[in-house]
Amino acid sequence: MPRRGLPKLTTRKIAGRPARSLDGAADYLGVASQTLRNWRSKGRAPRSIKVGGRVWFFLSDLDEFITRTAAVLLILICTVLAAIA
């Protein structure tokens, strides 16, 4: 059955800022949509807004999330390497 709704990679302007739907944001982050839903329910996802019953993520928030996550992983890797050195 064909997928309904917006294509995953669609970027829309919301309040003048580029944003992606939940599926599009999950694709942008390289995770499954359900993973992003789980992160949202646990307060671990990038900031999101609801417009017309749909969840949207601003691209700037997705990029910030990627940067923060990469920084945390780098610190964790350095800590582990220092512990085993």
Secondary structure by P-SEA (a helix, b strand, c coil): cccccccccbbbbcccbbbbcaaaaaaaacccaaaaaaaaaaccccbbbbcccbbbbbaaaaaaaaaaaaaaaaaaaaaaaaaac
